[in-house]
Amino acid sequence: MNFNQGVAESPPVRTLAKRQAVVAAAAQVFLEHGYDSASMDAIAQVAGVSKQTVYNHFPNKETLFAEVAEAQCRRFLELFAATEMAGDDPRSVLLTIGHAMVQTVLAPQSLRLYRIMVAVAPQFAGLGRAFFDMAPRKAVRRLSAYLERETGNGRLAARDPDRAAEHFFGMLTYNIHFRALFGMLEGEDAPERIARRVLDAVDAFLLAYGPRD
């Protein structure tokens, strides 16, 4: 499912700048108030446009929220792509990806979006599935492609790159993500503790998937 399925193409008179203003305002309102409490009136007010302008670009609140969620996912994947080739040495690359992943997962905006997605998923099953495909699944695929390439180069030994990618992300985020969602980080988001977590995950990963003599 495409997040934008069902969105009518915007005619030339609807400017990209105005659409972007609506999406930015919607992100602010959704993340501050949640899906159910957010209204198209409030979004229009924050964007500084009429309610009709909002509806001209987005036929309903679900479609607008999907656009907000997709924009957040794109930002994460752009960060992921920027760090993916940060160095030739797999250890260096994995450390960079690991820091980007943990910092993104623990960012207040990411946590609020995740909470909202969990809340609306039973109501909009397709939206939850699309969110999963857009962010978690795509991140795994990108890391998997890197692991497969480095295995072919003899610098890693990941016979099942998809599973290895899932293992790496799991070591990075398991438990700390749940505690963050429940407001129980207790200082674990401090830079030095994040660095230790990432280092431990990379060390464990390379013990399991490092090159074999």
C-alpha positions as CSV (number, residue, x, y, z in Angstrom):
1,M,0.0,0.0,0.0
2,N,1.3,3.4,-0.9
3,F,0.9,6.0,1.8
4,N,-0.5,8.4,-0.8
5,Q,-3.0,6.0,-2.4
6,G,-6.2,7.8,-3.1
7,V,-4.7,11.3,-3.1
8,A,-5.8,13.3,-6.1
9,E,-3.1,14.9,-8.2
10,S,-2.7,18.6,-7.3
11,P,-3.6,20.9,-10.2
12,P,-1.0,23.6,-11.1
13,V,-2.7,26.3,-9.0
14,R,-1.9,24.5,-5.8
15,T,1.6,25.4,-5.0
16,L,4.2,23.0,-3.6
17,A,5.0,25.6,-0.9
18,K,1.5,25.6,0.4
19,R,1.3,21.8,0.4
20,Q,4.5,21.7,2.4
21,A,3.1,24.2,4.8
22,V,0.1,22.1,5.4
23,V,2.2,18.9,5.9
24,A,4.5,20.8,8.4
25,A,1.5,22.1,10.3
26,A,-0.1,18.7,10.3
27,A,3.1,17.1,11.7
28,Q,3.1,19.7,14.6
29,V,-0.6,19.1,15.4
30,F,-0.6,15.3,15.1
31,L,2.6,14.9,17.2
32,E,1.4,17.4,19.9
33,H,-2.2,16.2,20.2
34,G,-2.4,12.7,18.7
35,Y,-4.5,11.5,15.8
36,D,-8.0,11.5,17.3
37,S,-7.6,15.0,18.9
38,A,-6.1,16.6,15.8
39,S,-8.6,18.5,13.6
40,M,-8.3,19.8,10.1
41,D,-9.4,23.2,11.5
42,A,-6.4,23.3,13.8
43,I,-4.0,22.2,11.1
44,A,-5.4,24.9,8.8
45,Q,-4.9,27.5,11.5
46,V,-1.3,26.5,12.2
47,A,-0.5,26.4,8.5
48,G,-2.0,29.8,8.0
49,V,-4.4,28.6,5.2
50,S,-8.1,28.1,4.9
51,K,-9.6,24.7,5.8
52,Q,-10.7,24.4,2.2
53,T,-7.1,24.7,1.1
54,V,-6.2,21.8,3.4
55,Y,-8.9,19.7,1.8
56,N,-7.9,20.7,-1.7
57,H,-4.6,18.9,-1.1
58,F,-5.7,16.1,1.2
59,P,-9.3,14.6,1.0
60,N,-9.3,13.5,4.6
61,K,-7.4,13.4,7.9
62,E,-6.2,9.8,7.3
63,T,-4.5,10.7,4.0
64,L,-2.9,13.8,5.6
65,F,-1.6,11.7,8.5
66,A,-0.2,9.2,6.0
67,E,1.7,12.0,4.3
68,V,3.1,13.2,7.6
69,A,4.2,9.6,8.5
70,E,5.8,9.1,5.1
71,A,7.7,12.4,5.4
72,Q,9.1,11.3,8.8
73,C,10.2,7.9,7.3
74,R,11.9,9.6,4.3
75,R,14.0,11.7,6.7
76,F,15.1,8.6,8.6
77,L,16.0,6.8,5.4
78,E,17.9,9.8,4.0
79,L,20.0,9.8,7.2
80,F,20.5,6.0,6.8
81,A,21.6,6.4,3.2
82,A,24.0,9.2,4.2
83,T,25.7,7.1,6.8
84,E,25.7,3.8,4.9
85,M,28.9,4.4,3.1
86,A,30.6,6.4,5.8
87,G,33.7,4.2,5.6
88,D,35.2,1.2,3.9
89,D,35.7,-0.8,7.1
90,P,32.5,-2.6,8.1
91,R,33.2,-1.8,11.8
92,S,33.3,1.9,11.0
93,V,30.1,1.7,8.9
94,L,28.2,-0.3,11.4
95,L,29.2,2.1,14.2
96,T,27.9,5.1,12.2
97,I,24.7,3.3,11.2
98,G,24.2,2.2,14.8
99,H,24.5,5.7,16.2
100,A,22.1,7.0,13.6
101,M,19.6,4.3,14.3
102,V,19.6,4.7,18.1
103,Q,19.4,8.5,18.0
104,T,16.6,8.4,15.5
105,V,14.6,5.8,17.5
106,L,15.0,7.8,20.7
107,A,14.2,11.2,19.2
108,P,11.1,12.6,20.9
109,Q,9.4,13.2,17.5
110,S,10.0,9.5,16.5
111,L,8.6,8.3,19.8
112,R,5.5,10.4,19.5
113,L,4.9,9.2,15.9
114,Y,5.4,5.5,16.9
115,R,2.9,5.9,19.7
116,I,0.4,7.4,17.4
117,M,0.9,4.7,14.8
118,V,0.4,1.9,17.4
119,A,-2.9,3.7,18.4
120,V,-4.3,4.0,14.9
121,A,-3.1,0.7,13.5
122,P,-6.2,-1.3,14.5
123,Q,-8.4,1.4,12.9
124,F,-6.3,1.8,9.8
125,A,-4.6,-1.6,9.2
126,G,-3.3,-0.6,5.8
127,L,-1.7,2.5,7.2
128,G,0.2,0.5,9.8
129,R,1.4,-2.0,7.2
130,A,2.5,0.8,4.9
131,F,4.4,2.5,7.7
132,F,6.2,-0.8,8.5
133,D,7.1,-1.3,4.8
134,M,8.3,2.3,4.5
135,A,10.6,2.5,7.5
136,P,11.6,-0.7,9.4
137,R,11.4,-3.1,6.5
138,K,13.2,-0.8,4.1
139,A,16.0,-0.1,6.7
140,V,16.5,-3.9,7.0
141,R,16.7,-4.3,3.3
142,R,19.2,-1.5,2.9
143,L,21.5,-2.9,5.6
144,S,21.0,-6.4,4.2
145,A,22.2,-5.3,0.8
146,Y,25.3,-3.8,2.5
147,L,26.0,-7.0,4.5
148,E,25.6,-9.1,1.4
149,R,28.0,-6.9,-0.6
150,E,30.6,-7.0,2.2
151,T,30.2,-10.8,2.5
152,G,30.9,-11.1,-1.2
153,N,34.0,-8.9,-0.6
154,G,35.2,-11.3,2.2
155,R,34.9,-8.6,4.9
156,L,31.8,-10.2,6.6
157,A,30.3,-13.6,6.7
158,A,26.5,-13.1,6.7
159,R,25.1,-16.1,5.0
160,D,21.5,-14.8,5.7
161,P,21.9,-11.0,5.3
162,D,18.2,-10.3,6.1
163,R,18.4,-12.1,9.4
164,A,21.8,-10.6,10.2
165,A,20.4,-7.1,9.6
166,E,17.4,-7.9,11.9
167,H,19.8,-9.1,14.5
168,F,21.9,-5.9,14.4
169,F,18.9,-3.6,14.7
170,G,17.5,-5.8,17.4
171,M,20.6,-5.5,19.5
172,L,20.6,-1.8,19.0
173,T,17.1,-1.0,20.0
174,Y,15.6,-3.9,22.0
175,N,14.5,-2.9,25.5
176,I,15.8,0.7,25.3
177,H,13.0,1.5,22.7
178,F,10.3,0.1,25.0
179,R,11.7,2.0,28.0
180,A,11.7,5.2,26.0
181,L,8.1,4.7,24.9
182,F,7.1,4.3,28.5
183,G,9.2,7.3,29.7
184,M,11.7,5.0,31.5
185,L,15.0,5.8,29.9
186,E,16.6,6.9,33.2
187,G,19.6,8.5,31.6
188,E,20.2,5.8,28.9
189,D,19.8,8.4,26.2
190,A,23.0,10.1,27.4
191,P,25.6,10.3,24.6
192,E,28.1,8.1,26.4
193,R,25.6,5.4,27.2
194,I,24.4,5.4,23.6
195,A,28.0,5.1,22.4
196,R,28.5,2.1,24.8
197,R,25.3,0.4,23.6
198,V,26.3,0.9,19.9
199,L,29.8,-0.3,20.5
200,D,28.6,-3.4,22.3
201,A,26.1,-4.2,19.5
202,V,28.8,-3.8,16.8
203,D,31.3,-6.0,18.8
204,A,28.7,-8.7,19.3
205,F,27.6,-8.5,15.6
206,L,31.2,-8.9,14.3
207,L,31.8,-11.9,16.6
208,A,28.8,-13.5,15.0
209,Y,29.2,-12.3,11.4
210,G,32.8,-11.3,11.0
211,P,35.0,-13.0,8.4
212,R,36.0,-16.6,9.0
213,D,39.6,-17.7,8.5
